[in-house]
Amino acid sequence: MPLIIVFGPLVGAIIAGLFGRFIGDRAAMTITTGLLILSAILSVFVFYDVAFQNNERLIELATWMRIGEFEATWSIRLDTLTAVMFVVVTSVSSLVHVYSWGYMSHDPHRSRFFAYLSLFTFAMLSLVSANDFLQLFFGWEGVGLASYLLIGFWYKKKSANDAAIKAFVTNRVGDFGFALGIMAVFAIFGTIQFDEVFALAPSMVDTVWTFGPASFQALELVAFLLFIGAMGKSAQFFLHVWLPDAMEGPTPVSALIHAATMVTAGVFLVCRCWPLFDLAPNTSTVVTVIGAITALFAATIGVVQNDIKRVIAYSTCSQLGYMFFAAGLGLYDAAMFHLFTHAFFKALLFLGAGSVIHGLHDEQDMRNMGGTRHALPWTWMLMIIGTLALTGVGIPLLGWGFAGFFSKDMIIEGAFMAGQEGAPFGMIAFWIGCFAALLTSFYSWRLIFFTFHGKYRGKKEVLDHAHDSPPVMLIPLILLAVGAVFAGAAFKDSFVGKDSFAFWGDSLTPGPYAIANYGDQQHASPYDEVTADGADHGAEAAGDHATPADDHAAPAADDHGAATEEYGTEAGEHGEGDHGGGHHPPMWVLFAPFVATVTGFIVAWLFYIRHEGLPARIAARGGPLHAFLYNKWYFDEAYRFIFVRGSEKLGDLFWKVGDRRIIDGFGPNGFAGAAMNAARRLSKIQSGYLYHYAFIMLIGVVLLTLWVVAGAGGQ
């Protein structure tokens, strides 16, 4: 089954890509979609077998390369972390394939499009199933290539080409850091196999690696370089600029890249390498800071965007920030939980936006929408479900809510508890998480109100012909909506609760919340010594299980049904069972995300329903804050000034001065030019007249005689 899951999409991509013209678009679409659905079904069985039957294993397929002591194998690593990603990637990708049957129905290059989709999926599956850093890097670069092809799929549009190049170049910056990180891993550990590296990591805590005149703490250097790669792929602050421009690709591409695959690769990398990051407290602090800044930064920009897809793109960027600051605080299981639930509701929102665009004849500007809920009733209802999940709507204490309620609030509460235990920037991350939740609620409901409610602001003929999507597009939305509603409640205990020890096995350390409250169910992990012996990460665990406590997370929150001991409320009263006397956040912390979400909804309702037209007047009035946010903190302008114009000036320097003046001046236009001119003049002597040649011979004889005489006189 694992071989079919990983290589099935590759077979589909080869058939559709190489033979699409011969077998036709419909056959190519059928083959690629069928293989993806098969992979998704088999992934569910593998997920159950690995995560719930504890059948972790490694399938070594072949030796990829062996050069001296360096050896890389192509393997399929089957543990819970891989199994979770298998389900996320294949389920969303298969639904995107089905959805694309309707969305791309009029495109003349459908077989090529489906080949790219399947190639992208294969690369991501290779990435998450890797057992060493080189195979992971292969998948890493594969999704980069496929994203370039998909973003620029409509290559006749200049904006699409520019966006594809921008994504490719920006990711190369991060990938350069990642490649250096892999080189550093081999140089320090002598291997790139995950298990061997992680087992050796505790012994490297005090190792200083000298490179030339510089010295670095070995694990800090490795973790930092790996995180640079994660920043680029997951569009974190500074390397985020490619993500919104990637909306130039077809909408199914946006859902695939920004919901379940490429952008989550960075989070997966950090979680896969948790034994390294646990022993690199300074780098983990950087991860926390960058993640928190990204969550806030992207949310502030999302509130003023008018392109429906760009609003959702910045939302993705913000939610990835949540995942990273959770991982930076040691809440790896919470980060993966949010990655899992986010895939469903974010894919739902992207494909829902595509349904709006499809129904309004390619209109993407929300300023030209409004009042469309009657024309697009199914899309309206399904996007509301996605919005409820994204904003984390739920009721604390009752333990009821949509998917985002369980996963995002777990991160926020965990950040608070980490801050209470002294984790660097834990409390800052908590407050940023709460404020970003308010902004998330505002821009999410702004999108709903701006698109579906109020007065229609576009061309009348567009609304007259507006229509809901066909079933082939709506069925994937409905299935994603089911995940957006139930994924959080169904898997909370497995990902971050009482069953997390058995669930994660050896692939990931359960979070501090699980350690503190369910420590009697701990298991023995081969990496226990990683946290037990790590510098500045003293082990505090219930029972014998070690977990980071000093610089990372402290006991995080229970799900939203757990009250605090400070209020004298036992968790069992809310149906959560015995927590073994574990730690819980104060009551106000449990309600902080809920209050932020409600506040954002009320403000959006006042702006876009109660006082419709007020935001337009504010935007027309302008102002420095609106301009700052609307222009995305002027990052594009700054990068253009520093890097683009700087590169142009550097290129002009090398071209006009180095090439033309120096190389050409001394080369073709210098010595070579002088030789050519001399040759041109001497060639005139070759006149063809005999007396000219006789005269030259006479001159030669005279010169030779003078030279002989002068030589004799000198003696």
C-alpha positions as CSV (number, residue, x, y, z in Angstrom):
1,M,0.0,0.0,0.0
2,P,2.7,2.6,0.8
3,L,4.3,2.1,-2.6
4,I,0.9,2.8,-4.3
5,I,0.3,5.8,-2.1
6,V,3.6,7.4,-3.0
7,F,4.2,6.4,-6.6
8,G,0.6,6.2,-7.8
9,P,0.5,10.0,-8.4
10,L,3.8,9.8,-10.2
11,V,2.5,7.2,-12.6
12,G,-0.5,9.4,-13.2
13,A,1.7,12.4,-13.8
14,I,3.8,10.5,-16.3
15,I,0.8,9.2,-18.2
16,A,-1.0,12.5,-18.3
17,G,2.1,14.5,-19.1
18,L,3.7,12.4,-21.8
19,F,0.7,10.7,-23.3
20,G,-2.1,13.2,-22.7
21,R,-2.2,14.2,-26.4
22,F,-2.7,10.6,-27.5
23,I,-5.2,9.4,-24.9
24,G,-7.1,12.7,-24.6
25,D,-7.9,15.1,-21.8
26,R,-10.7,13.1,-20.3
27,A,-8.6,9.9,-20.0
28,A,-5.7,11.8,-18.5
29,M,-8.0,13.4,-16.0
30,T,-9.6,10.0,-15.1
31,I,-6.3,8.3,-14.6
32,T,-4.7,11.0,-12.4
33,T,-7.9,11.5,-10.4
34,G,-8.5,7.8,-9.9
35,L,-4.9,7.2,-8.7
36,L,-5.2,10.1,-6.3
37,I,-8.5,8.8,-4.9
38,L,-6.9,5.3,-4.5
39,S,-3.9,6.9,-2.7
40,A,-6.3,8.7,-0.4
41,I,-8.2,5.6,0.5
42,L,-5.1,3.6,1.2
43,S,-3.7,6.4,3.3
44,V,-6.7,6.1,5.6
45,F,-5.8,2.4,6.1
46,V,-2.1,3.2,6.7
47,F,-3.1,5.9,9.1
48,Y,-5.2,3.5,11.2
49,D,-2.5,0.8,11.0
50,V,0.3,3.1,12.0
51,A,-1.3,5.5,14.4
52,F,-3.8,3.3,16.2
53,Q,-2.2,-0.2,15.8
54,N,1.4,1.1,16.5
55,N,2.7,-0.6,13.4
56,E,5.5,1.8,12.6
57,R,8.0,0.5,10.1
58,L,10.6,1.5,7.5
59,I,10.5,0.3,3.9
60,E,13.9,0.6,2.2
61,L,13.5,0.6,-1.5
62,A,17.0,1.1,-2.9
63,T,20.3,2.7,-2.2
64,W,20.2,6.1,-3.9
65,M,23.9,7.0,-3.7
66,R,27.0,5.9,-1.8
67,I,30.1,8.1,-1.9
68,G,32.7,7.3,0.7
69,E,31.0,7.6,4.1
70,F,28.0,9.4,2.6
71,E,25.1,7.1,1.9
72,A,21.5,8.0,1.0
73,T,18.7,5.5,0.5
74,W,15.2,5.9,-0.9
75,S,12.9,4.8,1.8
76,I,9.3,5.1,3.0
77,R,9.3,5.9,6.7
78,L,5.9,4.9,8.1
79,D,5.3,6.5,11.5
80,T,2.4,8.6,12.8
81,L,3.9,11.9,11.6
82,T,4.1,10.5,8.0
83,A,0.7,8.8,8.3
84,V,-0.9,12.1,9.3
85,M,0.7,13.9,6.3
86,F,-0.3,11.1,4.0
87,V,-4.0,11.6,5.0
88,V,-3.8,15.4,4.7
89,V,-1.9,15.5,1.4
90,T,-3.8,12.7,-0.5
91,S,-7.3,13.7,0.8
92,V,-7.0,17.3,-0.1
93,S,-5.2,16.6,-3.4
94,S,-7.8,14.0,-4.5
95,L,-10.6,16.5,-3.8
96,V,-8.7,19.2,-5.7
97,H,-8.4,16.8,-8.6
98,V,-12.2,16.2,-8.6
99,Y,-12.9,19.9,-8.2
100,S,-10.7,20.7,-11.1
101,W,-12.9,18.7,-13.4
102,G,-15.5,21.5,-13.2
103,Y,-13.2,24.5,-12.6
104,M,-10.9,23.7,-15.5
105,S,-13.6,22.3,-17.8
106,H,-13.0,25.0,-20.5
107,D,-9.2,25.0,-20.4
108,P,-7.5,23.5,-23.5
109,H,-4.6,22.2,-21.5
110,R,-6.3,20.1,-18.9
111,S,-4.1,17.0,-19.3
112,R,-1.0,19.1,-18.6
113,F,-2.7,20.7,-15.6
114,F,-3.6,17.4,-14.0
115,A,-0.1,16.1,-14.7
116,Y,1.3,19.0,-12.8
117,L,-1.1,18.5,-9.9
118,S,-0.1,14.8,-9.6
119,L,3.6,15.6,-9.9
120,F,3.2,18.1,-7.1
121,T,1.4,15.5,-4.9
122,F,4.2,12.9,-5.6
123,A,6.9,15.3,-4.6
124,M,5.1,16.2,-1.3
125,L,4.5,12.5,-0.5
126,S,8.2,11.8,-1.2
127,L,9.0,14.6,1.2
128,V,6.9,13.4,4.1
129,S,7.9,9.8,3.8
130,A,11.6,10.4,3.7
131,N,13.9,8.7,6.2
132,D,16.9,11.0,5.6
133,F,17.5,14.6,4.8
134,L,18.5,14.1,1.1
135,Q,15.2,12.4,0.1
136,L,13.4,15.1,2.1
137,F,15.3,17.7,0.1
138,F,14.4,15.9,-3.2
139,G,10.7,16.2,-2.3
140,W,11.4,19.8,-1.1
141,E,12.8,20.8,-4.5
142,G,10.1,18.8,-6.3
143,V,7.2,20.8,-4.8
144,G,9.2,23.9,-5.6
145,L,9.4,22.9,-9.3
146,A,5.8,21.8,-9.5
147,S,4.6,25.0,-7.8
148,Y,6.5,27.1,-10.4
149,L,4.8,25.1,-13.1
150,L,1.4,25.5,-11.5
151,I,1.6,29.1,-10.5
152,G,2.7,30.0,-14.0
153,F,0.3,27.6,-15.7
154,W,-1.4,30.4,-17.6
155,Y,1.9,31.4,-18.9
156,K,0.5,33.9,-21.5
157,K,-0.3,36.2,-18.6
158,K,2.7,38.3,-17.6
159,S,1.5,38.5,-14.0
160,A,1.4,34.7,-13.8
161,N,4.9,34.4,-15.1
162,D,6.2,37.1,-12.7
163,A,4.5,35.4,-9.8
164,A,6.0,32.0,-10.7
165,I,9.5,33.4,-11.0
166,K,9.0,35.3,-7.7
167,A,8.0,32.2,-5.9
168,F,10.8,30.2,-7.4
169,V,13.5,32.8,-6.6
170,T,12.3,33.5,-3.0
171,N,12.2,29.8,-2.3
172,R,15.7,29.4,-3.6
173,V,16.8,31.7,-0.8
174,G,15.3,29.5,1.8
175,D,16.5,26.3,0.0
176,F,20.1,27.6,0.1
177,G,19.9,27.7,3.8
178,F,18.3,24.3,3.9
179,A,21.0,22.8,1.7
180,L,23.7,24.3,4.0
181,G,21.9,22.8,6.9
182,I,22.0,19.3,5.4
183,M,25.7,19.8,4.7
184,A,26.2,20.8,8.3
185,V,24.3,17.8,9.5
186,F,26.6,15.4,7.6
187,A,29.8,17.4,8.6
188,I,28.8,17.3,12.3
189,F,27.1,13.9,12.6
190,G,28.7,11.9,9.7
191,T,25.3,10.7,8.6
192,I,22.0,12.2,7.2
193,Q,19.7,9.4,8.5
194,F,17.1,10.8,10.8
195,D,17.3,8.1,13.5
196,E,21.1,8.2,13.6
197,V,21.2,12.0,13.7
198,F,18.6,12.3,16.5
199,A,20.2,9.6,18.5
200,L,23.6,11.4,18.4
201,A,22.1,14.8,19.1
202,P,22.3,14.7,22.9
203,S,26.0,14.0,22.8
204,M,26.5,17.1,20.6
205,V,24.9,19.6,22.9
206,D,28.2,21.2,23.9
207,T,29.9,20.6,20.6
208,V,31.3,23.7,18.9
209,W,31.8,23.6,15.2
210,T,34.6,25.7,13.7
211,F,34.3,26.9,10.2
212,G,37.2,29.0,9.2
213,P,37.6,31.9,11.7
214,A,34.0,31.5,13.0
215,S,32.8,29.1,15.7
216,F,29.2,27.9,16.2
217,Q,27.3,25.8,18.6
218,A,26.7,22.8,16.4
219,L,23.1,22.0,17.1
220,E,22.1,25.7,17.1
221,L,23.7,26.1,13.6
222,V,22.0,23.0,12.2
223,A,18.6,23.9,13.6
224,F,18.9,27.6,12.4
225,L,19.9,26.6,8.8
226,L,17.0,24.1,8.6
227,F,14.6,26.7,9.8
228,I,15.8,29.1,7.1
229,G,14.6,26.5,4.6
230,A,11.3,26.2,6.5
231,M,10.8,30.0,6.4
232,G,11.0,30.1,2.6
233,K,8.8,27.1,2.0
234,S,6.2,28.1,4.6
235,A,6.2,31.8,3.7
236,Q,7.3,33.1,7.1
237,F,8.2,36.8,7.8
238,F,10.9,38.1,5.4
239,L,10.4,35.2,3.0
240,H,6.6,35.5,2.7
241,V,6.5,37.8,-0.3
242,W,5.8,35.0,-2.8
243,L,2.7,33.6,-1.2
244,P,0.0,36.2,-2.1
245,D,1.4,36.5,-5.7
246,A,1.0,32.8,-6.1
247,M,-2.8,33.4,-6.4
248,E,-2.1,34.1,-10.1
249,G,-2.4,30.3,-10.6
250,P,-5.7,28.6,-11.0
251,T,-7.7,28.4,-7.8
252,P,-7.3,24.6,-7.4
253,V,-3.6,25.3,-7.3
254,S,-4.1,27.8,-4.5
255,A,-6.0,25.2,-2.4
256,L,-3.4,22.5,-3.0
257,I,-0.3,24.6,-2.4
258,H,-1.6,26.8,0.5
259,A,-3.8,24.4,2.4
260,A,-2.2,21.0,2.6
261,T,1.1,20.6,0.9
262,M,3.9,23.0,0.0
263,V,3.4,25.7,2.7
264,T,3.0,23.0,5.4
265,A,6.4,21.4,4.5
266,G,8.3,23.9,6.8
267,V,6.1,23.0,9.8
268,F,6.6,19.3,9.1
269,L,10.3,19.8,8.9
270,V,10.5,21.5,12.3
271,C,8.3,18.8,13.9
272,R,10.2,16.0,12.2
273,C,13.5,17.4,13.6
274,W,12.1,18.1,17.1
275,P,15.0,16.4,18.8
276,L,17.4,18.9,17.2
277,F,15.2,22.0,17.9
278,D,14.6,20.8,21.5
279,L,18.4,21.0,22.1
280,A,18.7,24.4,20.3
281,P,17.0,26.8,22.6
282,N,18.2,30.0,20.9
283,T,17.0,28.8,17.5
284,S,13.7,27.7,19.0
285,T,13.3,31.3,20.4
286,V,13.9,32.6,16.8
287,V,11.2,30.2,15.6
288,T,8.8,31.5,18.2
289,V,9.5,35.2,17.4
290,I,9.3,34.7,13.6
291,G,6.1,32.7,13.9
292,A,4.4,35.2,16.2
293,I,5.4,38.2,13.9
294,T,4.1,36.3,10.9
295,A,0.8,35.6,12.6
296,L,0.3,39.3,13.4
297,F,1.8,40.7,10.2
298,A,-0.2,38.6,7.8
299,A,-3.4,39.2,9.7
300,T,-3.0,43.0,9.6
301,I,-2.6,42.9,5.8
302,G,-5.6,40.5,5.4
303,V,-8.0,43.1,6.8
304,V,-7.6,45.5,3.9
305,Q,-7.2,43.2,0.9
306,N,-9.9,43.2,-1.8
307,D,-9.0,40.2,-3.9
308,I,-11.0,37.3,-2.4
309,K,-8.1,34.8,-2.9
310,R,-5.5,37.1,-1.4
311,V,-7.4,37.5,1.8
312,I,-7.4,33.7,2.2
313,A,-3.7,33.6,1.2
314,Y,-2.7,36.0,4.0
315,S,-4.9,34.0,6.3
316,T,-2.8,31.0,5.4
317,C,0.4,32.9,6.1
318,S,-1.0,34.0,9.5
319,Q,-2.1,30.5,10.5
320,L,1.3,29.1,9.6
321,G,2.7,31.7,12.0
322,Y,0.6,30.0,14.8
323,M,2.0,26.6,13.9
324,F,5.6,27.9,14.0
325,F,5.4,29.7,17.3
326,A,3.8,26.6,18.8
327,A,6.7,24.5,17.5
328,G,9.1,27.1,18.8
329,L,7.6,26.8,22.3
330,G,7.9,23.0,22.2
331,L,4.2,22.4,21.3
332,Y,5.0,20.2,18.4
333,D,1.8,18.1,18.7
334,A,-0.4,21.3,18.8
335,A,1.4,22.6,15.7
336,M,0.7,19.3,13.9
337,F,-2.9,19.3,15.2
338,H,-3.5,22.8,13.7
339,L,-1.8,21.8,10.5
340,F,-4.2,18.8,10.3
341,T,-7.4,20.8,10.9
342,H,-6.3,23.8,8.9
343,A,-5.9,21.7,5.8
344,F,-9.6,21.0,5.7
345,F,-11.1,24.4,6.4
346,K,-8.5,26.3,4.4
347,A,-9.0,24.1,1.3
348,L,-12.7,24.6,1.8
349,L,-12.3,28.4,1.8
350,F,-10.0,28.4,-1.2
351,L,-12.2,26.1,-3.3
352,G,-15.2,28.1,-2.1
353,A,-13.5,31.2,-3.4
354,G,-13.0,29.4,-6.6
355,S,-16.7,28.6,-6.7
356,V,-17.5,32.3,-6.3
357,I,-15.1,33.3,-9.1
358,H,-16.6,30.5,-11.3
359,G,-20.1,31.6,-10.6
360,L,-19.4,35.3,-11.1
361,H,-17.5,34.7,-14.4
362,D,-13.9,35.2,-13.2
363,E,-14.6,38.2,-10.9
364,Q,-12.2,38.2,-7.9
365,D,-12.5,41.7,-6.6
366,M,-14.8,41.8,-3.6
367,R,-15.6,45.4,-4.3
368,N,-17.5,44.2,-7.3
369,M,-19.5,41.6,-5.3
370,G,-22.1,41.7,-2.6
371,G,-25.6,40.3,-2.3
372,T,-24.7,37.1,-4.1
373,R,-25.9,34.6,-1.5
374,H,-29.2,34.0,-3.3
375,A,-27.4,33.3,-6.5
376,L,-24.7,31.1,-4.8
377,P,-26.6,29.5,-1.9
378,W,-24.5,26.4,-1.6
379,T,-21.2,28.2,-1.9
380,W,-22.4,30.8,0.7
381,M,-23.3,28.1,3.2
382,L,-20.2,26.1,2.8
383,M,-17.9,29.1,3.1
384,I,-19.6,30.1,6.3
385,I,-18.8,26.7,7.7
386,G,-15.1,27.2,6.6
387,T,-15.2,30.7,8.2
388,L,-16.6,29.3,11.5
389,A,-13.8,26.7,11.5
390,L,-11.0,29.2,10.7
391,T,-12.1,31.7,13.3
392,G,-12.3,28.9,15.9
393,V,-15.9,29.3,16.9
394,G,-16.7,27.1,19.9
395,I,-17.9,27.2,23.5
396,P,-15.2,26.8,26.1
397,L,-16.1,24.6,29.1
398,L,-18.6,22.7,27.0
399,G,-15.8,21.3,24.7
400,W,-17.9,22.0,21.6
401,G,-16.8,23.8,18.5
402,F,-15.5,23.7,14.9
403,A,-12.1,22.3,14.0
404,G,-10.1,25.5,14.5
405,F,-11.6,26.0,18.0
406,F,-9.7,22.9,19.3
407,S,-6.4,23.3,17.4
408,K,-5.8,27.1,17.4
409,D,-7.0,27.7,20.9
410,M,-4.8,24.8,22.1
411,I,-1.8,26.8,20.7
412,I,-2.9,30.0,22.3
413,E,-3.5,28.4,25.7
414,G,-0.2,26.5,25.4
415,A,1.7,29.7,24.7
416,F,0.2,31.2,27.9
417,M,1.3,28.3,30.0
418,A,4.7,28.3,28.4
419,G,5.1,31.9,29.3
420,Q,4.0,31.3,32.8
421,E,6.9,28.7,33.1
422,G,9.4,31.2,31.8
423,A,9.6,30.3,28.1
424,P,11.1,33.2,26.2
425,F,8.4,35.2,24.3
426,G,5.7,32.8,25.5
427,M,3.5,35.5,26.9
428,I,4.2,37.7,23.9
429,A,3.2,34.9,21.6
430,F,0.0,34.4,23.6
431,W,-1.1,38.0,23.3
432,I,-0.2,38.2,19.6
433,G,-2.2,35.0,19.1
434,C,-5.2,36.5,20.8
435,F,-5.0,39.7,18.8
436,A,-4.4,37.8,15.5
437,A,-7.5,35.7,16.4
438,L,-9.5,39.0,16.5
439,L,-8.1,40.1,13.2
440,T,-8.8,36.7,11.7
441,S,-12.4,36.9,12.7
442,F,-12.7,40.4,11.3
443,Y,-11.2,39.7,7.9
444,S,-12.9,36.4,7.6
445,W,-16.4,37.8,8.3
446,R,-15.5,40.8,6.2
447,L,-15.0,38.4,3.3
448,I,-18.4,36.8,3.9
449,F,-20.3,40.1,4.3
450,F,-18.4,41.8,1.5
451,T,-19.0,38.9,-0.9
452,F,-22.5,37.6,-0.1
453,H,-24.4,40.3,1.8
454,G,-25.4,43.9,1.3
455,K,-25.9,45.5,-2.1
456,Y,-24.4,44.1,-5.3
457,R,-21.7,46.4,-6.5
458,G,-20.7,44.9,-9.8
459,K,-22.1,44.8,-13.3
460,K,-25.8,43.8,-13.4
461,E,-25.3,41.3,-16.3
462,V,-22.8,39.4,-14.2
463,L,-25.3,38.9,-11.4
464,D,-28.0,38.0,-13.8
465,H,-26.0,35.1,-15.1
466,A,-24.4,34.2,-11.7
467,H,-24.9,30.5,-10.8
468,D,-23.8,28.1,-8.2
469,S,-21.1,25.5,-9.1
470,P,-21.9,22.1,-10.6
471,P,-22.0,19.0,-8.3
472,V,-18.4,18.0,-9.3
473,M,-17.2,21.2,-7.6
474,L,-19.7,21.2,-4.7
475,I,-19.1,17.6,-3.6
476,P,-15.5,18.2,-2.7
477,L,-16.6,21.3,-0.8
478,I,-19.1,19.3,1.2
479,L,-16.6,16.7,2.1
480,L,-14.1,19.3,3.2
481,A,-16.9,20.9,5.3
482,V,-17.3,17.7,7.2
483,G,-13.6,17.8,8.1
484,A,-13.9,21.5,9.0
485,V,-16.7,20.7,11.5
486,F,-15.6,17.4,13.0
487,A,-11.8,17.0,12.6
488,G,-11.0,18.9,15.7
489,A,-13.3,17.1,18.1
490,A,-12.6,13.7,16.6
491,F,-8.8,13.8,16.9
492,K,-8.2,16.1,19.8
493,D,-7.5,13.4,22.3
494,S,-5.2,11.6,19.8
495,F,-3.1,14.6,18.8
496,V,-2.8,16.5,22.0
497,G,-4.8,14.7,24.7
498,K,-4.9,11.5,26.7
499,D,-4.2,9.2,23.8
500,S,-1.3,11.2,22.4
501,F,1.4,8.9,23.8
502,A,0.1,5.9,22.0
503,F,-0.9,7.9,19.0
504,W,2.5,9.6,18.2
505,G,4.6,6.7,19.2
506,D,8.3,7.5,18.5
507,S,7.6,10.0,15.8
508,L,6.9,13.1,17.9
509,T,7.1,14.0,21.6
510,P,3.6,14.6,23.2
511,G,3.2,18.2,24.3
512,P,3.7,19.5,27.8
513,Y,-0.1,19.4,28.3
514,A,-0.3,15.7,27.7
515,I,2.9,15.1,29.8
516,A,1.5,17.0,32.7
517,N,-2.0,15.6,32.7
518,Y,-1.6,12.1,31.3
519,G,2.0,11.2,32.3
520,D,1.0,7.9,33.7
521,Q,0.3,6.7,30.1
522,Q,3.7,7.7,28.8
523,H,5.7,5.4,26.5
524,A,9.5,4.9,26.2
525,S,10.9,6.9,23.3
526,P,14.3,6.3,21.8
527,Y,14.8,10.1,22.0
528,D,13.9,10.4,25.7
529,E,17.6,11.2,26.4
530,V,17.4,14.0,23.9
531,T,15.2,16.1,26.2
532,A,16.7,14.5,29.4
533,D,20.2,15.7,28.6
534,G,19.6,18.8,26.6
535,A,21.2,22.0,27.5
536,D,18.8,24.5,29.1
537,H,16.0,22.1,28.6
538,G,15.7,20.4,31.9
539,A,13.4,17.4,32.0
540,E,10.2,17.7,33.8
541,A,7.8,14.9,33.2
542,A,5.1,13.0,34.9
543,G,6.4,9.5,35.4
544,D,9.6,8.7,33.4
545,H,8.8,10.6,30.2
546,A,11.1,13.6,29.7
547,T,10.0,16.8,28.1
548,P,11.5,20.2,27.6
549,A,10.4,22.6,30.4
550,D,12.9,25.4,30.9
551,D,13.0,27.3,27.6
552,H,10.2,25.7,25.8
553,A,6.6,24.9,26.7
554,A,5.1,24.3,30.0
555,P,1.9,22.4,30.6
556,A,-0.5,23.7,28.1
557,A,-4.2,23.9,28.3
558,D,-6.6,21.1,28.2
559,D,-9.2,21.1,25.6
560,H,-11.8,23.8,26.1
561,G,-13.7,21.8,28.6
562,A,-11.1,21.9,31.4
563,A,-11.4,24.5,34.1
564,T,-8.6,25.6,36.3
565,E,-7.7,24.4,39.7
566,E,-7.6,28.1,40.8
567,Y,-11.3,28.2,40.3
568,G,-11.8,25.0,42.2
569,T,-13.5,23.3,39.2
570,E,-12.7,19.8,38.4
571,A,-12.3,18.8,34.8
572,G,-14.4,15.8,35.2
573,E,-17.5,18.1,35.6
574,H,-17.1,19.0,31.9
575,G,-16.8,15.4,30.6
576,E,-13.1,15.4,30.2
577,G,-12.2,12.8,32.8
578,D,-9.5,12.8,35.3
579,H,-6.5,14.9,34.5
580,G,-4.3,13.5,37.2
581,G,-3.9,16.8,38.9
582,G,-2.3,18.4,35.9
583,H,-1.9,22.1,35.2
584,H,-4.5,24.2,33.4
585,P,-4.7,27.9,32.4
586,P,-6.9,30.3,34.2
587,M,-10.5,30.6,33.1
588,W,-10.0,34.0,31.4
589,V,-7.3,32.4,29.2
590,L,-9.8,29.8,28.0
591,F,-12.2,32.6,27.1
592,A,-9.7,35.0,25.6
593,P,-9.8,33.5,22.0
594,F,-13.6,33.2,22.2
595,V,-13.9,36.9,23.2
596,A,-11.4,37.9,20.4
597,T,-13.4,35.9,17.8
598,V,-16.8,37.5,18.9
599,T,-15.2,41.0,18.9
600,G,-13.9,40.5,15.4
601,F,-17.3,39.4,14.2
602,I,-19.1,42.3,15.8
603,V,-16.7,44.8,14.3
604,A,-17.0,43.3,10.8
605,W,-20.9,43.3,11.1
606,L,-20.9,47.0,12.2
607,F,-18.6,47.9,9.3
608,Y,-20.1,45.9,6.5
609,I,-23.7,45.3,7.4
610,R,-24.9,47.9,9.9
611,H,-22.9,50.8,8.4
612,E,-22.4,49.5,4.9
613,G,-20.3,51.8,2.8
614,L,-18.3,53.1,5.8
615,P,-15.1,51.1,5.0
616,A,-15.2,52.4,1.4
617,R,-15.3,56.0,2.7
618,I,-12.4,55.2,5.1
619,A,-10.4,53.6,2.3
620,A,-11.1,56.6,0.0
621,R,-9.9,59.0,2.8
622,G,-6.7,57.0,2.9
623,G,-4.3,57.8,5.7
624,P,-0.8,56.4,6.6
625,L,-2.1,53.3,8.5
626,H,-4.4,52.3,5.7
627,A,-1.7,52.9,3.1
628,F,0.8,51.0,5.2
629,L,-1.4,47.9,5.5
630,Y,-2.8,48.1,1.9
631,N,0.7,48.2,0.5
632,K,1.6,45.1,2.6
633,W,4.0,47.0,4.9
634,Y,5.8,48.1,1.8
635,F,7.8,44.9,1.7
636,D,7.6,44.6,-2.1
637,E,8.8,48.1,-2.5
638,A,11.6,47.7,-0.1
639,Y,12.7,44.4,-1.7
640,R,12.5,46.0,-5.1
641,F,14.7,48.9,-4.0
642,I,17.2,46.8,-2.1
643,F,17.4,43.6,-4.1
644,V,15.9,44.2,-7.6
645,R,17.3,47.7,-8.2
646,G,20.5,46.7,-6.3
647,S,20.9,43.7,-8.6
648,E,20.2,45.8,-11.7
649,K,22.9,48.3,-10.6
650,L,25.3,45.5,-9.8
651,G,24.5,44.0,-13.2
652,D,25.1,47.4,-14.9
653,L,28.4,47.7,-13.1
654,F,29.6,44.3,-14.3
655,W,28.2,44.9,-17.8
656,K,29.1,48.5,-18.6
657,V,32.3,48.7,-16.6
658,G,33.5,45.2,-16.2
659,D,32.5,43.8,-19.6
660,R,32.4,46.7,-22.0
661,R,35.2,48.9,-20.6
662,I,37.6,46.4,-19.1
663,I,37.1,43.1,-20.9
664,D,36.1,44.6,-24.3
665,G,38.3,47.6,-23.8
666,F,41.5,45.5,-23.3
667,G,40.3,42.5,-25.3
668,P,38.3,42.9,-28.6
669,N,38.6,46.7,-28.5
670,G,42.1,46.8,-27.1
671,F,45.0,44.4,-27.9
672,A,42.9,42.3,-30.2
673,G,41.6,45.5,-31.9
674,A,45.1,46.8,-32.3
675,A,46.3,43.5,-33.9
676,M,43.3,43.6,-36.2
677,N,44.1,47.2,-37.3
678,A,47.8,46.3,-37.9
679,A,46.8,43.3,-39.8
680,R,44.4,45.3,-41.9
681,R,47.2,47.8,-42.8
682,L,49.8,45.1,-43.5
683,S,47.3,43.3,-45.7
684,K,47.4,46.3,-48.1
685,I,51.0,45.3,-48.9
686,Q,49.6,42.2,-50.6
687,S,48.8,44.1,-53.8
688,G,49.7,41.4,-56.3
689,Y,52.3,43.5,-58.2
690,L,55.7,41.9,-58.6
691,Y,57.7,45.1,-58.2
692,H,56.0,45.7,-54.9
693,Y,57.2,42.4,-53.6
694,A,60.7,43.0,-55.1
695,F,60.8,46.4,-53.3
696,I,59.9,44.8,-50.0
697,M,62.5,42.1,-50.5
698,L,65.1,44.9,-51.2
699,I,64.1,46.7,-48.0
700,G,64.5,43.4,-46.1
701,V,67.9,42.8,-47.5
702,V,69.0,46.3,-46.6
703,L,67.7,45.9,-43.0
704,L,69.4,42.6,-42.7
705,T,72.7,44.0,-43.9
706,L,72.4,46.9,-41.5
707,W,71.8,44.5,-38.6
708,V,74.8,42.4,-39.6
709,V,77.0,45.4,-40.0
710,A,75.8,46.9,-36.7
711,G,76.5,43.6,-35.0
712,A,80.0,43.4,-36.4
713,G,80.7,47.0,-35.4
714,G,79.6,46.3,-31.8
715,Q,82.2,43.5,-31.6
